[in-house]
Amino acid sequence: MKLARRAEKLRPSATLAITAKANSLRAQGIDIVSFGAGEPDFDTPENIKEKAIEAIRDGFTKYTAVGGIDELKQAIVDRLHTDYGLLYSKDQVTVSCGAKHTLYNISQVLLDNGDEVIIPAPYWVTYPEQVYLAGAKPVTIPTTEADGFKTTAERLKGTITPNTKALILNYPSNPTGATYTEGELREIAEVAMDSGLLIISDEIYDKTIYDGTVHTPVASLSDEIKKSTILVNGVSKTYSMTGWRIGYAAGPPEVISAMNKLQGQCTSNPTSLSQKAAIEALNGNQDTVGRMVGEFEKRKNYIVEKLNSIQGLTCFYPQGAFYVFPNVSRFFGKSYHGKKISNSVDFTGFLLEEAKVAVVPGIEFGAEGYVRISYATSMKEIVKGTDRIEEALKNLS
């Protein structure tokens, strides 16, 4: 059977593939430490789960409005105002089946053939694929560890062409954990506004920040910037609700309306029960968020110190999210059992085979020479996994 060209070109998610492989090996009885999944290991807080159970008992199990129920939209509006002083109305908000779905809908309603979208690299693996699916062209701006894995206004300006339609920002970043200051965002946004670009701002890790870091939504910088920005967020990371599949966008009414129409022809509404749970997540007590972030910070401090203590590794110090992105390029050219390590894919295979540790190769994020390690797992697993990495690297020749 002949598939559509877009299907033939589409690559599977590397992070999901690595996690699936680790789970398969575990099912065979092999002790694998998996650092692949970008998923909090904490359970969803009890008050949130209870609201979903209550919704079942109340019979709230039917279709809802395509873009989410009004009560959830109001909770999103209120959360954005309380946390960041942002003012949105309910017609400027839509709810989808996770932030990934939200981003897909944005690409589909905004991008045409020939459009270009600028994406700083390292980037989340899904951004370029979604741009391709919309018929547009992803254009990456490489960043380095030396500049904090952040792009600049000057680099952005030098990348813009007459075909550039949008800029995707993701901060704190998956995979690096880097984030932007208000001043850096302002300079970048000013260049975007001068060139008439839209800003797609993925802020799913906005609450997972450390060491006094302050998160500034780019839409909060000015009314002009807000009118050209689509803010993307969700409940998956902040409230440990990955499987509940609730993401949302806040932006110009015409974009939100188009996303609703598209969603109406695809998935229809997000799950009714998940919407009720998300209301409680956003409106309820936020103490569990601080406790989870506190635990992530302990893990981050340990894993960064440990990785930097291993000869040949260097590890950037993240300000947010729950990933580290160590530089492993010094091991390229070395061998094990006659197999040469030439790139991050080879290095990842080496760790899985020899250390029984699963990580994601940096090339999948547009950054060869690195691997992504998620510390959204227990401290026990982090200690075991990093010890295994250290021992395995000693055996390379």
C-alpha positions as CSV (number, residue, x, y, z in Angstrom):
1,M,0.0,0.0,0.0
2,K,1.3,3.4,-0.9
3,L,1.4,5.8,2.0
4,A,1.1,9.6,1.8
5,R,4.5,11.3,1.5
6,R,4.1,13.1,4.8
7,A,3.6,9.7,6.5
8,E,6.7,8.3,4.9
9,K,8.8,11.2,6.0
10,L,7.4,11.2,9.6
11,R,9.8,10.0,12.2
12,P,8.7,8.3,15.4
13,S,9.2,10.1,18.7
14,A,12.7,9.2,20.0
15,T,11.7,9.7,23.6
16,L,8.7,7.4,23.3
17,A,10.8,4.8,21.4
18,I,13.5,4.7,24.0
19,T,11.0,4.4,26.8
20,A,9.2,1.6,25.0
21,K,12.5,-0.2,24.4
22,A,13.4,0.1,28.1
23,N,10.0,-1.2,29.1
24,S,10.3,-4.1,26.8
25,L,13.7,-5.1,28.2
26,R,12.3,-4.8,31.7
27,A,9.4,-7.2,30.7
28,Q,12.1,-9.7,29.8
29,G,13.4,-9.5,33.4
30,I,16.4,-7.2,32.6
31,D,17.1,-4.6,35.2
32,I,17.0,-1.3,33.2
33,V,17.4,2.1,34.6
34,S,15.3,4.3,32.3
35,F,16.2,8.0,32.1
36,G,14.1,8.4,28.9
37,A,10.7,9.5,29.8
38,G,9.7,13.2,30.3
39,E,7.2,12.2,32.9
40,P,7.0,13.0,36.6
41,D,7.2,9.8,38.7
42,F,4.9,11.3,41.4
43,D,1.3,10.2,41.6
44,T,-1.4,12.7,40.6
45,P,-2.4,14.4,43.9
46,E,-5.4,12.9,45.6
47,N,-7.6,16.0,45.5
48,I,-7.3,16.0,41.7
49,K,-8.1,12.3,41.4
50,E,-11.1,12.6,43.7
51,K,-12.6,15.2,41.3
52,A,-12.4,12.8,38.4
53,I,-14.0,10.0,40.5
54,E,-16.8,12.5,41.5
55,A,-17.3,13.3,37.9
56,I,-17.8,9.6,37.1
57,R,-20.4,9.3,39.9
58,D,-22.2,12.4,38.7
59,G,-22.4,11.0,35.2
60,F,-20.2,13.7,33.6
61,T,-19.2,11.2,30.9
62,K,-20.6,12.7,27.7
63,Y,-19.3,15.0,25.0
64,T,-18.4,18.6,26.1
65,A,-17.8,21.7,24.1
66,V,-15.0,21.1,21.6
67,G,-12.6,23.5,23.1
68,G,-13.3,22.6,26.7
69,I,-16.0,23.5,29.3
70,D,-16.4,27.1,30.4
71,E,-15.4,26.2,34.0
72,L,-12.0,24.9,32.9
73,K,-11.4,27.8,30.6
74,Q,-12.2,30.2,33.5
75,A,-9.8,28.2,35.7
76,I,-7.0,28.7,33.1
77,V,-7.9,32.4,32.8
78,D,-7.7,32.8,36.6
79,R,-4.4,30.8,36.9
80,L,-2.7,32.9,34.3
81,H,-3.9,36.1,35.9
82,T,-3.0,35.0,39.4
83,D,0.5,33.8,38.5
84,Y,1.5,36.3,35.9
85,G,-0.9,39.1,35.7
86,L,-2.0,38.1,32.2
87,L,-5.6,39.0,31.2
88,Y,-7.4,36.7,28.9
89,S,-11.1,36.1,28.2
90,K,-12.5,32.6,27.8
91,D,-12.8,33.1,24.0
92,Q,-9.0,33.4,24.0
93,V,-8.5,30.0,25.5
94,T,-8.9,26.5,24.1
95,V,-8.3,23.1,25.7
96,S,-6.9,20.1,23.8
97,C,-5.8,16.6,24.4
98,G,-2.4,17.5,25.9
99,A,0.0,20.3,25.0
100,K,1.4,18.3,22.1
101,H,-2.0,18.2,20.6
102,T,-2.3,22.0,21.2
103,L,0.9,22.6,19.4
104,Y,-0.2,20.4,16.5
105,N,-3.4,22.3,16.1
106,I,-1.5,25.6,16.2
107,S,0.8,24.5,13.3
108,Q,-2.2,23.2,11.3
109,V,-4.1,26.5,11.5
110,L,-1.2,28.9,11.1
111,L,1.2,27.4,8.6
112,D,1.1,27.0,4.9
113,N,3.3,25.5,2.3
114,G,6.5,27.6,1.9
115,D,6.3,29.1,5.4
116,E,9.3,28.9,7.6
117,V,9.3,28.5,11.4
118,I,12.4,29.3,13.4
119,I,13.3,26.8,16.2
120,P,16.3,27.3,18.5
121,A,18.2,24.1,18.9
122,P,18.5,21.9,21.0
123,Y,14.7,21.6,20.6
124,W,12.0,19.2,21.7
125,V,11.9,16.4,19.1
126,T,8.3,17.1,18.1
127,Y,8.6,20.7,16.9
128,P,10.2,20.1,13.5
129,E,7.9,17.1,12.8
130,Q,4.8,19.1,13.4
131,V,6.0,22.0,11.2
132,Y,6.8,19.4,8.4
133,L,3.3,18.0,8.8
134,A,1.8,21.4,8.2
135,G,3.8,21.7,4.9
136,A,6.1,24.3,6.3
137,K,9.9,24.3,6.8
138,P,11.6,24.3,10.2
139,V,14.7,26.5,10.4
140,T,16.9,25.9,13.4
141,I,19.2,28.3,15.2
142,P,22.0,26.3,16.8
143,T,22.9,27.3,20.4
144,T,25.8,26.1,22.5
145,E,26.5,25.2,26.1
146,A,28.8,28.2,26.3
147,D,25.9,30.6,25.6
148,G,23.6,28.7,28.0
149,F,21.7,26.9,25.2
150,K,19.9,30.2,24.4
151,T,19.4,32.1,21.2
152,T,19.8,35.8,21.0
153,A,18.0,38.7,19.3
154,E,20.9,39.1,17.0
155,R,20.9,35.5,15.9
156,L,17.2,35.5,15.4
157,K,17.4,38.7,13.2
158,G,20.0,37.0,11.1
159,T,17.8,33.9,10.5
160,I,14.6,35.7,9.5
161,T,13.7,35.6,5.8
162,P,10.6,36.9,3.9
163,N,9.1,33.4,4.3
164,T,9.5,33.3,8.1
165,K,6.0,33.0,9.7
166,A,6.7,32.1,13.4
167,L,9.2,31.6,16.1
168,I,8.9,28.7,18.6
169,L,10.2,29.3,22.1
170,N,10.3,26.6,24.7
171,Y,11.5,27.7,28.2
172,P,12.4,26.1,30.5
173,S,13.7,24.0,27.8
174,N,13.3,20.3,27.0
175,P,16.0,19.0,26.7
176,T,18.5,21.4,28.3
177,G,16.6,22.9,31.2
178,A,17.8,26.4,30.1
179,T,15.4,29.4,30.4
180,Y,15.3,33.0,29.5
181,T,15.4,36.1,31.6
182,E,12.8,38.9,31.1
183,G,15.5,41.1,29.4
184,E,16.5,38.3,27.0
185,L,12.9,37.6,26.1
186,R,12.2,41.3,25.5
187,E,15.1,41.6,23.0
188,I,14.0,38.5,21.2
189,A,10.3,39.6,21.1
190,E,11.2,43.0,19.8
191,V,13.0,41.5,16.8
192,A,10.0,39.2,16.2
193,M,7.6,42.1,16.4
194,D,9.7,44.2,14.0
195,S,9.5,41.4,11.5
196,G,5.8,40.6,12.0
197,L,6.4,37.1,13.4
198,L,4.1,35.1,15.5
199,I,5.5,33.6,18.7
200,I,4.5,30.1,19.7
201,S,5.6,30.0,23.4
202,D,5.6,26.5,24.9
203,E,5.8,27.1,28.7
204,I,4.8,23.6,29.9
205,Y,7.6,23.6,32.5
206,D,6.9,27.1,33.8
207,K,6.5,25.9,37.4
208,T,9.4,23.5,37.4
209,I,12.1,26.1,38.1
210,Y,15.0,26.2,40.6
211,D,17.4,28.4,42.5
212,G,15.2,31.4,42.6
213,T,14.7,31.5,38.8
214,V,11.7,33.6,37.8
215,H,9.5,32.5,34.8
216,T,8.3,35.4,32.6
217,P,5.7,34.6,30.0
218,V,6.6,36.3,26.8
219,A,3.0,37.4,26.4
220,S,3.3,39.4,29.6
221,L,5.9,41.8,28.1
222,S,3.5,44.1,26.3
223,D,0.0,44.2,24.7
224,E,1.6,44.2,21.2
225,I,3.6,41.1,22.0
226,K,0.6,39.4,23.6
227,K,-1.5,39.9,20.4
228,S,1.1,38.1,18.4
229,T,1.8,35.3,20.9
230,I,0.1,31.9,21.4
231,L,0.9,30.7,24.9
232,V,0.9,26.9,25.3
233,N,0.7,25.1,28.6
234,G,-1.0,22.2,30.3
235,V,-1.4,20.2,33.5
236,S,0.9,17.3,32.6
237,K,4.2,18.3,34.2
238,T,3.1,20.7,36.9
239,Y,0.5,18.4,38.5
240,S,1.9,15.0,37.4
241,M,-1.1,14.4,35.1
242,T,0.6,13.2,31.9
243,G,-1.9,10.5,31.2
244,W,-4.9,12.8,31.7
245,R,-4.1,14.6,28.4
246,I,-5.1,18.2,29.1
247,G,-3.2,21.0,27.4
248,Y,-4.3,24.5,26.5
249,A,-3.5,27.6,24.4
250,A,-4.2,31.2,25.2
251,G,-4.0,33.7,22.3
252,P,-5.7,35.8,19.7
253,P,-9.4,34.9,19.4
254,E,-9.2,34.2,15.6
255,V,-6.4,31.6,16.2
256,I,-8.3,30.0,19.0
257,S,-11.5,29.9,16.9
258,A,-9.6,28.2,14.1
259,M,-8.1,25.7,16.5
260,N,-11.6,24.8,17.8
261,K,-12.8,24.2,14.3
262,L,-9.9,22.0,13.5
263,Q,-10.3,20.1,16.7
264,G,-14.0,19.6,16.1
265,Q,-13.1,17.7,12.9
266,C,-10.4,15.6,14.6
267,T,-10.7,14.6,18.3
268,S,-13.6,16.7,19.4
269,N,-13.4,17.6,23.1
270,P,-10.7,16.6,25.6
271,T,-11.9,13.8,28.0
272,S,-14.7,15.1,30.2
273,L,-13.4,13.5,33.4
274,S,-9.9,14.9,32.8
275,Q,-11.4,18.4,32.4
276,K,-13.0,18.2,35.8
277,A,-9.7,17.0,37.3
278,A,-7.8,19.8,35.6
279,I,-10.2,22.4,37.2
280,E,-9.2,21.1,40.6
281,A,-5.5,21.1,39.7
282,L,-5.6,24.7,38.6
283,N,-8.0,26.0,41.3
284,G,-7.1,23.8,44.2
285,N,-4.3,23.9,46.8
286,Q,-0.9,24.3,45.0
287,D,1.3,23.0,47.9
288,T,2.0,19.7,46.1
289,V,3.5,21.6,43.2
290,G,6.2,23.1,45.5
291,R,6.9,19.7,47.1
292,M,7.4,18.1,43.7
293,V,9.7,20.8,42.5
294,G,11.6,20.6,45.8
295,E,12.3,16.9,45.2
296,F,13.2,17.6,41.6
297,E,15.7,20.2,42.7
298,K,17.4,17.7,45.1
299,R,17.7,15.2,42.2
300,K,19.0,17.9,39.8
301,N,21.7,18.9,42.3
302,Y,22.8,15.3,42.8
303,I,22.9,14.3,39.1
304,V,24.6,17.4,37.9
305,E,27.4,17.1,40.5
306,K,27.7,13.3,39.8
307,L,27.9,13.7,36.0
308,N,30.4,16.5,36.2
309,S,32.6,14.3,38.5
310,I,32.9,11.6,35.8
311,Q,36.0,12.0,33.8
312,G,35.2,13.0,30.2
313,L,31.6,14.2,30.9
314,T,30.5,17.8,31.3
315,C,27.0,18.8,32.3
316,F,25.2,22.1,31.9
317,Y,23.5,23.3,35.0
318,P,19.7,23.6,34.3
319,Q,17.5,26.3,35.7
320,G,14.2,24.4,35.1
321,A,12.4,21.3,33.7
322,F,13.7,17.9,34.8
323,Y,16.4,17.0,32.3
324,V,20.1,17.3,32.1
325,F,22.0,17.4,28.8
326,P,25.5,16.2,29.3
327,N,28.2,16.5,26.7
328,V,29.5,13.1,25.8
329,S,31.5,13.9,22.7
330,R,34.8,13.1,24.3
331,F,33.9,9.5,24.2
332,F,33.5,9.5,20.4
333,G,36.2,7.4,18.8
334,K,36.4,5.0,21.7
335,S,35.3,1.4,21.4
336,Y,33.7,-1.5,23.3
337,H,33.7,-5.1,22.2
338,G,35.0,-4.0,18.9
339,K,32.2,-1.5,18.4
340,K,33.2,2.1,17.8
341,I,31.3,5.0,19.2
342,S,31.0,7.6,16.6
343,N,27.9,9.7,17.6
344,S,25.3,10.1,20.2
345,V,23.2,7.2,18.9
346,D,26.1,4.9,19.3
347,F,26.7,6.2,22.8
348,T,23.1,5.6,23.7
349,G,23.3,2.1,22.4
350,F,26.5,1.5,24.4
351,L,24.8,2.7,27.6
352,L,21.8,0.5,27.1
353,E,23.9,-2.6,26.2
354,E,26.7,-2.2,28.7
355,A,25.3,-0.2,31.6
356,K,21.6,-1.2,31.2
357,V,20.8,2.5,31.3
358,A,18.4,4.1,28.8
359,V,19.0,7.8,27.7
360,V,18.0,9.7,24.5
361,P,20.6,10.7,21.9
362,G,21.2,14.4,21.5
363,I,20.9,14.2,17.7
364,E,17.2,13.7,18.1
365,F,17.1,17.2,19.7
366,G,19.2,18.8,17.0
367,A,22.4,18.7,19.1
368,E,25.0,16.0,18.3
369,G,27.5,15.2,21.0
370,Y,25.0,15.2,23.9
371,V,22.4,12.9,25.5
372,R,19.3,13.8,27.4
373,I,18.8,12.3,30.8
374,S,15.5,12.7,32.6
375,Y,15.7,12.9,36.4
376,A,11.9,12.4,36.7
377,T,12.6,9.2,38.6
378,S,13.5,8.2,42.1
379,M,16.8,9.2,43.7
380,K,17.5,5.5,44.1
381,E,17.3,5.0,40.4
382,I,19.3,8.1,39.7
383,V,22.1,6.9,42.0
384,K,22.1,3.4,40.5
385,G,21.9,4.7,36.9
386,T,24.7,7.2,37.2
387,D,26.9,4.7,39.0
388,R,26.4,2.3,36.2
389,I,27.3,5.0,33.6
390,E,30.5,5.8,35.5
391,E,31.6,2.2,35.6
392,A,30.7,1.5,32.0
393,L,32.7,4.5,30.7
394,K,35.8,3.2,32.5
395,N,35.7,0.2,30.1
396,L,35.9,2.2,26.9
397,S,39.2,2.0,25.1
